[in-house]
C-alpha cells in the first residue's frame, strides 16, 4: 500500500477507449500524471482507489466549443456518477475544453527538452487528467 497524505484527489480524463488518471493534493496544489487505463478496467481502478484513498474525484467534462452538451459530455457525467456510487466519494465535474490540446503541447515541450519520448505518447491522456486537476485545484484554492 502506498503512503498517501490526507487530501489526495484522483482526476480523470474520460474517453471511450482510454481513461487518463492524475493524482494531486489539495494542500500542495500540485498534480501529476499517474496512469492510463482501458475504459471498463474496474479491477485496476479498484486497486488505484485502495492504494491512493482519494478524498474525492475530479472528472473532465468534454463540453462542445460553445459550452453545450454533446454525447461525450453525457458519457463523462455517467462515468462520474458511477465513480460516486461505486466508491462513495464526490466527483467534481470540470470543463475540460482544450485540455487535450494543452496536454499535447505540454508533451511536445517535454519531448523537446528530452523529458519524454515518442513511446510515452500513450500517457497524453494522463497528462490531460493532470491539466484538468491543476485547473480544479486553482479554482478550489
Phi, psi and omega per residue, in radians:
X1 nan 2.416 -3.130
X2 -1.463 2.484 3.076
X3 -1.325 2.158 -3.117
X4 -2.259 2.233 3.099
X5 -1.287 2.708 3.087
X6 -1.010 2.445 3.103
X7 1.766 0.126 3.102
X8 -1.152 2.518 -3.124
X9 -2.332 2.346 3.035
X10 -1.819 2.355 3.108
X11 -2.056 2.643 -3.053
X12 -2.291 2.339 2.935
X13 -1.832 1.690 -3.011
X14 -1.332 2.338 3.036
X15 -2.423 2.805 -3.102
X16 -1.200 -0.479 3.111
X17 -1.847 -0.772 -3.074
X18 -2.208 2.631 3.085
X19 -2.202 2.048 3.082
X20 -1.431 2.471 -3.104
X21 -2.269 2.407 3.075
X22 -2.258 2.727 3.091
X23 -2.090 2.499 3.109
X24 -2.632 3.126 -3.116
X25 -2.446 2.298 -3.112
X26 -1.076 -0.708 -3.081
X27 -1.181 -0.759 -3.114
X28 -1.435 -0.452 -3.091
X29 1.318 0.153 -3.119
X30 -1.776 2.684 3.090
X31 -2.430 2.695 3.045
X32 -2.532 2.585 3.083
X33 -1.093 2.432 -3.083
X34 -1.964 -1.040 -3.074
X35 -2.894 3.043 3.033
X36 -2.201 2.325 3.116
X37 -2.038 2.684 2.948
X38 -1.231 2.415 3.090
X39 -1.040 2.266 -3.134
X40 1.697 -0.040 3.137
X41 -1.460 1.206 -3.081
X42 -1.170 -0.546 3.139
X43 -1.090 -0.776 3.133
X44 -1.205 -0.647 3.094
X45 -1.157 -0.693 3.060
X46 -0.965 -0.743 3.140
X47 -1.127 -0.769 3.121
X48 -1.071 -0.737 3.133
X49 -1.122 -0.760 3.132
X50 -1.121 -0.692 -3.122
X51 -1.228 -0.801 -3.025
X52 -1.586 -0.406 -3.127
X53 0.820 1.013 -3.102
X54 -1.190 2.609 3.098
X55 -1.367 -0.474 3.129
X56 -2.796 3.109 3.122
X57 -2.150 2.702 2.998
X58 -2.223 2.191 -3.112
X59 -2.086 2.220 3.092
X60 -1.186 2.342 -3.129
X61 -1.870 1.862 -3.082
X62 -1.382 1.513 3.122
X63 -1.417 2.764 3.036
X64 -1.193 2.854 -3.122
X65 -0.950 -0.589 -3.133
X66 -1.458 0.059 3.135
X67 1.574 -0.030 -3.128
X68 -1.415 2.959 3.130
X69 -1.436 2.683 3.062
X70 -2.486 3.019 -3.112
X71 -0.969 -0.675 -3.133
X72 -1.168 -0.533 3.088
X73 -1.084 -0.820 -3.142
X74 -1.124 -0.656 3.114
X75 -1.135 -0.715 3.119
X76 -1.159 -0.693 3.076
X77 -1.073 -0.759 3.133
X78 -1.093 -0.707 3.094
X79 -1.087 -0.769 3.113
X80 -1.048 -0.736 3.120
X81 -1.143 -0.663 3.086
X82 -1.110 -0.716 3.091
X83 -1.037 -0.805 -3.129
X84 -1.054 -0.800 -3.119
X85 -1.186 -0.774 -3.043
X86 -1.231 -0.675 -3.009
X87 -1.986 0.045 3.086
X88 0.915 0.835 3.076
X89 -2.392 2.678 3.121
X90 -1.265 2.440 3.034
X91 -2.007 1.992 3.108
X92 -1.513 2.417 3.116
X93 -1.765 2.375 -3.098
X94 -2.266 2.326 3.059
X95 -1.017 2.099 -3.090
X96 -1.920 0.259 3.110
X97 -0.928 2.310 3.083
X98 1.339 0.012 3.119
X99 -1.175 -0.624 3.131
X100 -1.166 -0.707 3.095
X101 -1.143 -0.720 3.114
X102 -1.135 -0.658 3.108
X103 -1.146 -0.741 3.115
X104 -1.092 -0.707 3.114
X105 -1.155 -0.750 3.137
X106 -1.121 -0.692 3.109
X107 -1.117 -0.744 3.113
X108 -1.071 -0.693 3.105
X109 -1.144 -0.706 3.103
X110 -1.110 -0.699 3.103
X111 -1.125 -0.728 -3.131
X112 -1.110 -0.560 3.122
X113 -1.531 -0.010 -3.139
X114 1.385 0.260 -3.109
X115 -1.600 -0.138 3.134
X116 -2.577 2.707 3.105
X117 -2.097 2.887 -3.116
X118 -0.955 -0.674 -3.121
X119 -1.136 -0.300 3.099
X120 -1.409 -0.033 -3.074
X121 -1.051 -0.437 3.107
X122 -1.073 -0.353 -3.115
X123 -1.508 0.078 -3.140
X124 -1.039 -0.610 3.122
X125 -1.124 -0.654 3.089
X126 -1.200 -0.624 3.087
X127 -1.147 -0.666 3.070
X128 -1.105 -0.696 3.094
X129 -1.098 -0.659 3.085
X130 -1.068 -0.774 -3.141
X131 -1.128 -0.714 3.085
X132 -1.047 -0.782 -3.126
X133 -1.190 -0.711 3.096
X134 -1.033 -0.703 3.117
X135 -1.111 -0.786 -3.139
X136 -1.132 -0.758 3.135
X137 -1.082 -0.676 3.126
X138 -1.139 -0.672 3.137
X139 -1.304 -0.642 -3.095
X140 -1.347 -0.432 -3.052
X141 -1.313 nan nan
